[in-house]
Every structure is written in structure tokens, then in C-alpha cells.
Amino acid sequence: MVVPARQQRVPLLVAVICALLGASAATETLYAGVENILELDINTFNSSIYNQKRSFFIEFYSSWCGACQAYKPTFIKFADSLKTWAPVTQVSVLNCADDKNMPICREHQIDAYPTLMYFKYNSQNKDDGERYHGDKYNTDRMTLDVAKYVHDDWVKQRPNEWPSFDFIDNSAMLEDLWKSADPTALYVALVVENEPAEIGWATLIGFASDKRIRVAVASPSHPLASKLNAASPNTKLHVFKRNSDTPLASSGDTVTWEEINAKVTDLLEQSSVQQQAPAPIASNQVDGQKPQVPVNFEQYKVQLMDLKSAYGYMLYYEVARKNTIEGDHLASLKGWIHVLKKYAPGTTPIRRLFYRLDEWIQVQMASITSEQWTAKVNEIQDALGHPLPQNATWVACKGSKDYLRGYTCGLWTLMHAVTVEAYKQDGQNSNFKPVVDVLEPIHQFIFNYLSCSECAKNFDHMTEKNHLSAVTRPEDVIMWLWRAHNNVNKRLSGSAGDDPSFRKRQFPPAEICHDCVDAADIYNEANVLSFMQRYYADIRTDEVAAVNEYKMSQFEDGKLEKVAVKHLNPKFAAMADKVDRLEETEQRLQNVDASPQRRWKNLDAKHMGDFERPPSAYGSFFFIWLSIAAIALLVIYAKYRQNRSKFWKTFYYYNDYKLCPWTGPSSNTRKYIA
């Protein structure tokens, strides 16, 4: 059957639309569209890395991580300098902040960002990856370290696709090097270097696929090298042109890989080609002053959705990144969950979740696996109607790009709200210790679980610099974190992670708290303390979807005058109920009934906290009571049948009282009755 052309075009049009929608829904990454970097994800990782005739040097990063954003220009510079290495070693990246990539990051035990790993030639699985512990900010040093990885890989496997890393034989002369070169080669580059010849190895890799040049590495003791180097022990480069025994170019007494790469590239291209440095980060400084960026008031709202997203990302991704949680990591997690049990802002089901999580984790003595942790979180989520999302949706913390703000904003909001609630509950308690009870658990959790490793280290250093251990006043549970956050904002203002639409500034700005700061930008801490308590207690429920609304009609003389649309109050009391009482009651009911017939509705239901009984609960309840009633009636009827003759005769004939006076013998005939 011949399909009309119009019908043939419909599936194609649908496919194109789906492709466009899929592209628009894709998570924005730091390295999207960057040349010389292969971007991987869960769908391409295994097929690209394993069973390949080349090696890979991969950065595992998180797009929201400020350190990763700051590292981006350095890694791009590194990848650009290694762009000719792709046939031997491919520079790649994978974004662990993308939910779909989390299984890959967890499988490779990526617990800090950015993390760099080398995967050897013909890698088979995750065990073939080796973590890089060198100086990742020194691109020259990192290049030589990668060259050593490749050299050691070649020594073990001897892949035919790679160049030989052996020193040339002591008997080999310049003529022999030309004979081993491609017939079209224009140059021979001789790198003279002692073992380990890292610069020579990097030069071999960099120009292995370029037939215009033959690269060879010789030891300083080689006759040809001795003649050219004049017995110098330093690394040197000598470039020969065909049909010439005199070097066309020679390096000085010291030479780096970058200098060799630039020189050889210059000769090959016969033009002045300079390495392009990454574009400098746009600065907020103009003539020594910061530009006045208008305050975006949407960012200055404490949103329940941001707190829920921070909770969900923290439990499902930040904590679960570690395959095994033990030692200091387990101790810090216990401390933080216990703080959330007492002071976590949120709805009743959210706080019940942390109550149950704390009850469970406090009895874990040795270690727990990420699978056990995730399973327990899911179990509690199921029991409480999934109050926390697994996929984050940001409202006030939403950045102008997917990788800006987000989790870090949500985490700061959460920590501030916790300190405010702690002061509200226990500020007047003489036994309250702000450091031990709140601030130190926050410090330890950030240090051990924040996947932005440099951010975690900076926070750790800040606790010493800002004298966390010296905090004693109850109100400083709020004020210490406020000062720390402002220090971070000051340091990161204008950095790569600073959202241009939501600039990092000192908090609170005068636009939202006139009494907190004067014209000289000096804060009145007493007013700030009062403001912080009001601000972080005002948690809003401005959800992404439209809020519930209802109509009110006004009548006069039986006629409809007007209709007004009303919305529910977008604020709620964060700590309205005491979850410990609810949990104790639930526990007692479980002790009485091993399988209680109570099921919490989903948190998105119209009435949060209501519960419903399944049909089986009603059936069981009524069946029991109806059975008891039926048995009672049967007993009564049996007794009635047994005694009815004697009972009714005695009642009727020997009692003056008649239930029905108009029935029975008359008073005239009663005297004849025996």
C-alpha cells in the first residue's frame, strides 16, 4: 500500500518535535559546546570508555559546585593544550549534578568535586580507573603527570596504536631517525632528557599522529645528545630539518612542555600561533567600584519548595555518594540528622521523617552502606507519603542557569532556618550550647558531605578563622552563621559561580531591612538578629504550580453583585505540631496493632496530615462488632425460649401490673384465678 506523502511527514514531524523538546529539557552543563572536551553521560560513558584503543582523563564535576565553576577555565586551558593527544588520551567530563549520571558517579566512588581520574588503554570496568592526586591547577605539571600515566600504561600493555616510548638506541644516528620517519616528514625533534623523561613522553604523545614530524627521546649519555648538549644534564629540544645535520632550533638550558609544544607547533604551521588563554572572568569592578545591580526581591523569600529540594538532594545524592558510611562520616551524619530531628523547618511529615531517620541511625554502630541508607530513606518516605522530592525544583534559589545557585542556596537557607529555630526553641534554656548542639554538627556535616571539596575545606578553615569554638551566647547560633555567610559572599562576589542575575551581596541588603545597615554599610547586629528571626520563620509555599483558589460571591436582595477570587495563605507555621508526640502515639498503636490501618495521604493532597483508612479497615471493624451483637442476640433469644412459658405465666397471672392494661382478665374475673 502506498502511504500518502502527508502521512509520511507526520511521524517525521513528531520525531523532530520530540527531539527539540528533549533538547530543551536537557540539563545545562558547564562544558556544553566546549571544543577539545568530550562530554559524557550515563548513556555514553561505558561505550566510550571501556574496550577502547585509547585512554581517557576525566573530570567528574558538579555543575552547581562553586569550585568546579571556578576550575572550568583551567580545565579548558588544559584540554586545549592536549587537543592533539586525542588519539592516545581523550580529555573528558561528566556532570554528577545531573540526576541520571548519579549511578556512574556513585559506582566510581566520587565523593568530592572536582575529581579527576585516568582510565587506561582498553579499560574494562571501574577498577581500571585511577584517581589523580596531583596539582590540578598547574596545567604544565598535570600534563606531565598524564604523560607518565600513558607511559606506564604503554609499558604494561604495549599497544600497537601508540608511539614507542623507548629511548633511541645509543647506536642510532640522525640518519636512522630519518629512515624511521614518514617519507613526508619535514622535521625530526630530538628531546634529550633523563629518566623519567616526562617532557619527552608528552612530546611523543602530542605529535604521535602528525606525519610531518618524527619525535625521538634520547638520554643525555647518547652520543648525538652529548655532542649537541655539551654534557648539560638539563632537558633540551633540538629540531632538525630534512637534509640538514645542524639543528634548525634548539632550546635553552631549561625547557617546559608548553614551550616545546608552542615551538614545534610554530614550526609545523609556519606561523605565529600562540596558545589562547581562557577568557578572563568578567569582573564586577569598574574603576575600583562595584556596579549597582538592582536587588531581585524574588531571591529574598524562604520557600518551602527550596527547603524540600535541599532535603531531597542532600539525602539522596550528597549522603548516598559514599559507598560506605563509617567512622567520622557516620558520626557527623548522626549529629546532623539529630539536629534536623529537633530543628528542621518544614511540614509535619518532613519532621516526622527526620525523627524516624534519627531513631534508626543513632543505633547504627559500625557502618552503613549507601544502599542501606537509600533503602531506609525510601521506607520512611513510603510510610509518610513521600514528603520529599527526589528531583529538585528551585523557586527562590533558582539561578539564571541550571548550574548556578540551586543546592548551595538551598543548603544555606536550610542552615539559617535551623539556627533560627534552635534559638527560638532553646535560646532561653540554660543548658543550650550553640556550638555543641547546632554549629559544630553543621560544620562537621559540611566538611564531610559537601561534595564541592574546596567549598568544604574553605568552610572548615572559616570555623577557625571566625573562632567557632569561642561562641557561647545563645544568639550567636544565628549570628555566627550570618557572619560566616557574609564572609563567603564577599569572597565569591564576582567569581565564576556568581550568578549575574542574583549577585552575591551582603545580607540583609538595606532594600529589605532598612534598620539593619546604615549608609556606611555598617550593620546593627541587634536589628539583624531580630530580622533574621522574622525572615527565616516566614516560610512560604509559593509552589511552582498555581496555588489553590476559591470564589466568594456577594449577593444583595437576592441578586449576585460580584464574585471575588481568593487564594489560600501562602505562609504556614513551620513548627506547628510536636512530632515527638505523634511518633510516640504511632508507636503505641503499633504495639497494640502490629499492622495499623493508617495511611498518610501524599503531601500534595488538599489537606496535609489527614489520613485515610483502606476499605479493609472499615470491613474488619464492622464485622467484629456485628459478630458480637449477633452472638448477644442469640444468647438472649435462647434464654427467652428456655424460660418463656414460666416467665410469661408468672408475669401475667401473678402481677397486678399489666404491660397492656386493656388486655387480660377483668377485675371481676381475677378473683376466680388461682
C-alpha positions in Angstrom: 0.0 0.0 0.0 1.3 3.4 -0.9 1.3 5.9 2.0 0.4 9.4 1.1 3.3 11.9 1.4 1.4 13.9 4.0 1.0 10.9 6.2 4.7 10.1 5.8 5.6 13.5 7.0 3.6 13.3 10.3 5.9 10.8 12.1 8.9 12.8 10.9 7.4 16.0 12.3 6.6 14.2 15.6 10.1 13.0 15.9 11.5 16.4 15.2 9.3 18.0 17.9 10.2 15.3 20.4 13.9 15.9 19.7 13.5 19.6 20.2 11.6 19.1 23.4 14.2 16.6 24.7 17.0 19.0 23.9 15.3 21.9 25.7 14.7 19.7 28.7 18.3 18.6 28.9 20.2 19.7 32.0 22.6 22.6 31.2 26.2 21.7 31.9 29.4 23.7 32.4 31.1 22.4 29.3 28.3 22.4 26.8 29.7 23.2 23.3 33.4 23.4 24.5 35.8 22.2 22.0 38.5 19.6 22.8 36.5 18.1 25.6 34.3 15.0 25.3 31.2 15.4 27.4 29.9 12.0 28.7 26.7 10.9 30.4 25.2 7.7 31.7 24.2 6.7 28.1 27.6 7.2 26.6 30.1 6.5 29.5 30.5 2.7 29.2 30.5 2.6 25.4 33.0 5.5 25.2 35.4 4.5 28.0 35.5 0.7 28.0 37.2 -1.5 25.4 38.7 1.4 23.6 42.1 1.7 21.9 43.0 4.8 23.8 42.9 6.2 27.4 40.8 8.8 29.0 41.4 11.6 31.5 38.0 12.5 33.0 36.9 15.3 35.3 33.9 14.3 37.4 32.2 17.6 38.4 29.0 19.1 39.7 27.6 22.0 37.8 26.3 23.7 41.0 29.7 23.4 42.7 31.4 26.8 43.0 34.9 25.2 42.9 34.0 23.4 39.7 32.8 26.6 38.2 36.0 28.4 39.1 38.0 25.4 37.8 36.4 25.5 34.4 38.8 27.9 32.7 41.8 26.0 34.0 40.5 22.7 32.7 39.6 24.2 29.3 43.1 25.5 29.1 44.4 22.1 29.9 42.2 20.4 27.3 43.2 22.9 24.6 46.9 22.2 25.2 46.1 18.4 24.9 43.9 18.7 21.8 46.4 16.7 19.7 46.5 13.9 22.3 43.0 12.7 21.4 44.2 9.5 19.5 46.1 8.5 22.6 44.3 10.2 25.5 40.9 11.9 25.4 40.1 14.7 27.8 36.5 14.2 29.0 34.0 15.4 31.6 30.9 14.0 33.3 28.4 16.1 35.3 27.4 14.4 38.5 24.8 17.0 39.3 22.6 15.5 36.6 20.4 13.0 38.4 20.7 10.5 35.6 24.5 10.4 35.9 24.5 9.8 39.7 24.8 5.9 39.3 28.1 6.4 37.4 29.5 8.8 40.0 28.4 6.5 42.8 29.9 3.5 41.1 33.3 5.2 40.9 33.0 6.5 44.5 33.1 10.2 43.5 32.6 11.9 46.8 34.2 15.3 46.1 34.2 17.7 43.2 36.1 18.2 41.0 37.6 14.7 40.9 40.0 13.7 38.1 40.6 10.1 37.0 42.7 8.3 34.4 41.3 5.3 32.6 43.9 3.2 30.9 44.0 1.8 27.4 41.4 -0.9 26.8 39.7 -0.3 30.2 37.2 -3.0 31.2 35.4 -1.6 34.2 35.5 0.9 37.0 38.6 -0.8 38.6 40.7 0.3 35.7 40.3 4.0 36.7 43.0 5.6 38.7 42.3 8.8 40.8 44.6 11.8 40.1 46.1 13.3 43.3 48.4 15.8 41.7 48.2 19.6 41.4 45.2 20.1 39.1 45.7 23.8 39.0 49.2 23.6 37.5 48.4 22.6 33.9 52.0 22.0 32.9 52.5 19.7 35.9 49.2 17.9 35.2 50.2 17.4 31.6 53.4 15.7 32.6 51.5 13.5 35.1 49.1 12.4 32.4 52.1 11.7 30.2 53.5 9.4 32.9 50.1 7.6 33.2 50.3 7.0 29.5 53.9 5.9 29.5 53.3 3.4 32.4 50.2 2.1 30.6 52.3 1.6 27.4 55.0 -0.3 29.4 52.4 -2.8 30.7 50.3 -3.2 27.6 52.4 -2.2 24.6 49.5 -1.1 22.4 50.4 -1.1 18.7 48.3 2.1 18.1 50.5 4.2 20.4 54.0 5.5 19.7 57.1 3.8 21.2 58.3 5.4 24.5 61.7 3.7 24.4 64.8 5.8 24.3 66.5 5.6 21.0 69.4 3.1 20.8 72.9 4.5 21.6 74.0 3.4 18.1 71.2 5.3 16.3 72.3 8.4 14.5 70.4 11.2 12.8 70.2 9.3 9.5 68.5 6.4 11.3 65.8 8.7 12.7 65.0 10.0 9.2 64.7 6.4 8.0 62.2 5.6 10.7 60.2 8.7 10.0 57.3 9.0 7.5 58.6 9.8 4.0 56.7 13.1 4.0 58.2 14.2 7.4 59.7 17.7 7.4 61.3 17.6 10.8 62.9 15.4 13.4 62.5 16.6 17.0 65.0 15.2 19.5 64.2 15.6 23.2 67.2 15.0 25.4 66.1 14.1 29.0 66.9 11.9 31.9 64.6 9.2 33.1 61.7 9.8 33.8 61.5 11.6 30.5 58.1 13.2 31.2 58.6 16.1 28.8 59.8 13.7 26.1 56.8 11.4 26.6 54.4 14.4 26.4 56.0 15.5 23.1 55.7 11.9 21.7 52.0 11.8 22.6 51.3 15.3 21.4 52.7 14.8 17.9 52.2 11.0 17.5 49.6 11.4 14.7 51.4 14.2 12.9 53.4 12.7 10.0 55.2 15.9 9.4 57.5 15.4 12.3 59.3 12.4 13.9 59.8 12.8 17.7 62.5 10.8 19.4 63.7 10.8 23.0 67.3 10.3 23.9 69.2 10.1 27.2 71.9 12.7 27.9 74.5 10.0 27.5 73.6 9.3 23.9 76.5 10.3 21.5 74.3 12.6 19.5 72.9 14.2 22.6 76.3 14.6 24.2 77.5 16.4 21.1 74.5 18.7 21.0 74.0 19.3 24.7 77.7 19.7 25.6 77.2 17.4 28.6 74.4 19.5 30.0 72.1 17.5 32.4 69.1 19.7 31.6 66.2 18.8 29.3 66.7 20.2 25.8 65.0 20.2 22.5 66.7 20.1 19.1 64.7 20.3 15.9 66.3 19.2 12.6 65.1 20.0 9.1 65.4 17.3 6.4 68.8 17.2 4.7 70.4 19.2 7.5 72.7 18.0 10.2 72.6 21.3 12.1 69.6 21.9 14.4 67.1 24.4 13.0 66.2 25.3 16.5 67.5 24.4 20.0 66.1 25.3 23.4 67.9 27.0 26.2 69.2 25.3 29.3 65.7 24.7 30.7 62.6 24.0 28.7 59.0 23.1 29.6 56.4 21.1 27.8 54.4 24.2 26.9 57.5 25.8 25.4 58.2 22.7 23.3 54.6 22.4 22.2 54.5 26.0 21.2 57.8 25.8 19.3 57.1 22.7 17.4 53.6 23.8 16.5 55.0 27.1 15.3 57.4 25.3 13.0 54.8 23.0 11.7 52.3 25.6 11.0 54.9 28.1 9.8 53.0 30.9 11.5 52.9 32.5 14.9 50.4 30.5 16.8 50.1 31.3 20.5 48.1 29.4 23.0 44.9 31.1 23.6 44.4 31.7 27.3 40.8 31.2 28.6 38.7 34.3 28.6 39.1 36.2 31.9 36.2 36.0 34.2 34.1 39.1 33.9 34.8 41.3 36.9 32.3 43.4 38.8 34.9 46.0 39.3 34.6 49.2 37.3 37.1 51.9 38.3 37.5 50.2 41.6 33.8 50.2 42.4 31.2 47.6 42.0 28.3 48.3 39.7 25.0 48.8 41.2 22.9 45.7 40.3 19.2 46.1 41.3 18.0 43.8 44.0 15.9 40.9 42.8 13.3 40.6 45.5 12.3 37.1 44.3 15.5 35.7 45.7 14.8 37.0 49.2 12.0 34.6 50.1 12.3 31.5 52.2 10.4 28.9 50.1 9.2 25.5 51.3 10.0 24.0 47.9 13.6 25.1 48.2 13.9 23.5 51.6 12.3 20.3 50.3 14.6 20.2 47.3 17.6 20.8 49.6 16.5 18.0 51.9 15.9 15.6 49.0 19.2 16.3 47.2 21.1 16.0 50.5 19.6 12.6 51.4 19.5 11.0 48.0 22.7 12.4 46.5 25.1 14.1 48.9 24.9 11.4 51.6 24.4 8.5 49.3 27.6 9.4 47.3 29.7 7.4 49.8 29.5 3.7 49.2 30.3 3.0 52.9 29.5 5.5 55.7 31.7 4.8 58.7 34.0 6.5 61.2 33.9 10.3 61.2 31.5 10.3 58.4 29.0 8.2 60.3 29.5 10.3 63.5 29.0 13.6 61.6 25.9 12.2 59.9 24.4 11.2 63.2 25.0 14.6 64.6 23.4 16.4 61.7 20.4 14.2 61.5 19.8 14.7 65.2 19.9 18.5 64.7 17.3 18.1 61.9 15.2 16.0 64.2 14.9 18.8 66.6 15.0 21.9 64.5 14.3 21.0 60.8 11.9 23.5 59.3 9.1 22.0 57.2 5.8 20.3 57.3 4.8 17.7 59.9 5.6 14.7 57.6 9.0 16.2 56.8 9.9 16.5 60.5 8.5 13.0 61.2 10.8 11.7 58.5 13.9 13.1 60.3 12.5 11.9 63.7 12.4 8.3 62.3 15.7 8.7 60.5 17.4 9.8 63.7 15.9 6.9 65.6 17.3 4.5 63.1 20.8 6.0 62.5 21.6 6.5 66.2 21.7 2.7 66.7 24.0 2.0 63.8 27.3 1.3 65.4 29.8 0.1 62.8 28.9 1.3 59.3 26.1 1.5 56.8 26.2 1.2 53.0 24.7 3.7 50.6 22.2 1.0 49.6 21.1 0.6 53.2 20.8 4.4 53.7 18.8 4.9 50.5 16.5 1.9 51.3 15.8 3.4 54.8 15.0 6.8 53.4 12.7 5.3 50.8 11.0 3.2 53.5 10.3 6.2 55.7 9.2 8.2 52.6 6.7 5.5 51.7 5.3 5.4 55.2 4.8 9.2 55.3 3.5 9.8 51.7 6.8 11.0 50.1 7.1 14.4 51.7 10.5 15.0 50.0 11.1 15.0 46.2 14.0 13.1 44.6 14.3 15.7 41.9 15.0 19.2 42.9 12.7 22.1 41.9 14.1 25.5 42.9 11.9 28.6 43.4 13.7 31.5 45.2 17.0 29.5 44.8 16.6 29.1 41.0 19.6 30.6 39.1 19.7 32.1 35.7 21.4 28.9 34.5 20.8 25.3 35.7 24.3 25.1 37.3 24.0 28.4 39.2 22.7 28.7 42.8 20.4 25.7 43.4 21.6 23.3 46.0 24.1 25.6 47.7 21.5 28.3 48.0 19.0 25.8 49.4 21.6 24.5 51.9 22.4 27.9 53.2 18.7 28.7 53.6 18.2 25.4 55.5 21.1 26.0 57.8 20.0 29.6 58.7 16.4 28.3 59.3 17.8 25.6 61.6 19.8 28.1 63.7 16.7 30.4 64.0 14.5 27.6 65.1 17.1 26.4 67.6 17.3 29.9 69.1 13.5 30.1 69.2 13.2 26.8 71.0 16.2 26.7 73.3 17.6 30.2 73.4 16.3 30.7 77.0 17.4 27.2 78.0 20.4 27.4 80.3 21.6 24.0 79.1 21.6 25.1 75.5 25.1 25.1 73.9 25.1 26.7 70.5 28.3 25.2 69.3 27.8 21.6 70.5 24.1 21.5 69.8 23.9 23.2 66.4 27.0 24.8 64.9 29.5 22.0 65.2 27.2 19.4 63.7 26.7 21.8 60.8 30.4 22.3 60.5 31.1 18.5 60.5 28.4 17.7 58.0 29.6 20.4 55.5 33.2 19.2 55.9 32.4 15.5 55.4 29.5 15.6 53.0 29.5 18.7 50.8 30.7 17.3 47.5 32.3 20.6 46.5 35.6 19.6 48.2 37.2 23.1 48.1 34.0 24.6 49.5 34.1 22.1 52.3 37.7 22.9 53.1 37.1 26.7 53.0 34.2 26.3 55.4 36.4 24.2 57.7 39.1 27.0 57.6 36.5 29.6 58.2 35.4 27.9 61.5 39.0 28.5 62.8 39.3 32.0 61.4 35.9 33.1 62.8 36.6 31.4 66.1 33.7 29.0 66.2 34.9 27.4 69.4 34.6 30.7 71.2 30.9 31.1 70.6 29.0 31.0 73.9 26.0 33.3 73.7 22.7 31.6 72.6 22.0 34.3 70.0 25.3 33.6 68.3 23.9 30.4 67.0 22.2 32.7 64.5 24.8 35.5 64.3 27.9 33.3 63.8 26.4 31.7 60.7 25.2 35.0 59.4 28.8 36.5 59.7 30.2 33.4 58.0 27.8 33.5 55.1 28.5 37.2 54.5 32.3 36.4 54.5 31.6 33.8 51.8 29.5 36.2 49.8 32.3 38.8 49.9 35.0 36.3 48.9 32.9 34.8 46.0 31.4 38.1 44.7 32.4 38.4 41.0 33.6 34.8 40.8 32.7 32.2 38.1 29.9 30.9 40.4 28.3 34.3 41.0 25.0 34.5 39.1 24.9 37.7 37.2 21.1 37.9 37.8 21.4 37.3 41.5 24.7 38.8 42.6 26.3 37.8 45.9 25.9 40.7 48.3 26.0 41.3 52.0 22.8 40.1 53.7 20.4 41.6 54.5 20.6 44.4 52.0 19.1 47.8 53.0 16.3 47.3 50.5 14.7 44.6 52.7 15.9 45.7 56.1 16.3 49.5 56.4 17.2 49.3 60.1 19.9 46.6 59.7 22.5 48.6 57.9 23.4 52.3 57.7 24.8 54.5 54.9 28.4 53.4 55.7 27.4 49.7 55.2 27.8 49.0 59.0 25.3 46.5 60.4 23.4 46.9 63.6 23.6 43.4 64.9 20.7 43.7 67.3 18.4 44.6 64.4 19.9 41.9 62.3 19.2 39.3 64.9 15.6 40.4 65.1 15.3 40.5 61.3 16.8 37.0 60.9 14.3 35.5 63.3 11.4 37.1 61.3 12.8 36.3 57.9 13.6 32.6 58.3 10.4 31.9 60.2 8.4 33.2 57.3 8.4 30.1 55.1 6.3 30.5 52.0 4.5 27.9 49.9 4.7 29.6 46.6 4.8 26.3 44.7 5.7 26.0 41.0 2.1 25.1 40.2 -0.7 27.6 40.7 -1.9 27.9 44.3 -5.3 26.7 45.3 -8.0 29.3 44.9 -11.7 29.6 45.7 -14.5 32.0 44.7 -16.6 34.1 47.0 -19.9 35.5 45.8 -21.7 38.6 47.2 -25.5 38.9 46.9 -27.8 41.8 47.6 -31.6 41.5 47.5 -31.2 38.0 46.0 -29.1 39.3 43.2 -25.5 38.4 42.5 -23.5 41.6 42.9 -19.8 40.5 42.4 -17.5 37.5 42.6 -14.1 37.6 44.1 -11.3 35.1 43.7 -9.4 34.3 46.9 -6.2 32.4 47.4 -5.0 30.4 50.4 -2.4 31.9 52.6 1.0 31.1 51.1 2.6 31.0 54.5 2.5 28.3 57.1 3.8 27.7 60.6 6.9 25.6 60.2 6.8 24.0 63.6 3.1 23.9 64.2 3.0 20.4 65.7 5.2 18.4 68.0 6.2 15.3 66.1 7.6 13.5 69.1 4.1 13.2 70.5 2.8 12.0 67.1 5.6 9.4 66.8 5.1 8.2 70.4 1.4 7.8 69.7 2.1 5.9 66.5 4.5 3.6 68.3 1.9 2.8 70.9 -0.7 2.0 68.3 1.9 -0.2 66.5 2.4 -2.1 69.8 -1.3 -2.7 70.1 -1.9 -3.4 66.4 1.1 -4.9 64.6 -0.3 -3.7 61.3 -2.1 -0.4 61.9 -4.6 0.5 59.3 -3.4 4.1 58.9 -2.1 5.5 55.6 -0.9 9.1 55.2 -2.0 10.9 52.1 0.5 12.3 49.7 1.9 15.7 50.9 0.4 17.3 47.8 -3.1 16.4 48.9 -5.6 19.2 49.7 -5.4 18.6 53.4 -1.9 17.7 54.5 -1.8 15.5 57.6 -5.2 13.9 57.0 -5.2 10.1 56.9 -7.4 7.7 55.3 -8.4 4.1 56.0 -8.4 1.5 53.3 -11.7 -0.3 52.7 -10.4 -3.4 54.5 -10.1 -1.4 57.7 -13.8 -0.5 57.7 -14.8 -4.1 56.9 -12.8 -5.5 59.8 -14.1 -3.0 62.2 -17.8 -3.5 61.5 -17.5 -7.3 61.1 -16.2 -7.6 64.7 -18.9 -5.5 66.2 -21.7 -7.1 64.2 -20.4 -10.5 65.2 -20.5 -9.5 68.9 -24.0 -8.1 68.6 -25.2 -11.2 66.8 -23.9 -13.5 69.5 -25.5 -11.4 72.2 -28.9 -11.6 70.4 -28.6 -15.4 70.1 -27.9 -15.8 73.8 -30.8 -13.6 74.7 -33.1 -15.5 72.3 -32.0 -18.8 73.7 -32.7 -17.8 77.2 -36.1 -16.5 76.1 -37.0 -19.8 74.5 -35.9 -21.7 77.6 -37.9 -19.6 80.1 -40.8 -18.1 78.2 -43.5 -20.3 79.5 -42.7 -19.9 83.2 -41.7 -16.3 82.8 -44.8 -15.1 81.0 -47.2 -17.0 83.1 -45.8 -15.7 86.3 -45.6 -12.2 84.9 -49.1 -12.3 83.5 -51.1 -14.0 86.2 -49.4 -13.1 89.5 -48.6 -9.4 89.0 -51.1 -6.6 89.4 -49.1 -4.5 86.9 -50.0 -5.2 83.3 -47.9 -4.1 80.4 -51.1 -3.6 78.5 -53.9 -2.8 81.0 -56.6 -3.3 78.4 -55.7 -6.9 77.9 -56.0 -10.0 80.1 -58.7 -10.9 82.7 -61.0 -8.3 84.1 -61.1 -7.3 87.7 -64.4 -9.1 88.1 -62.9 -12.4 87.0 -59.4 -12.1 88.6 -60.7 -13.4 91.9 -61.5 -16.7 90.3 -58.0 -17.2 89.2 -56.0 -19.5 91.5 
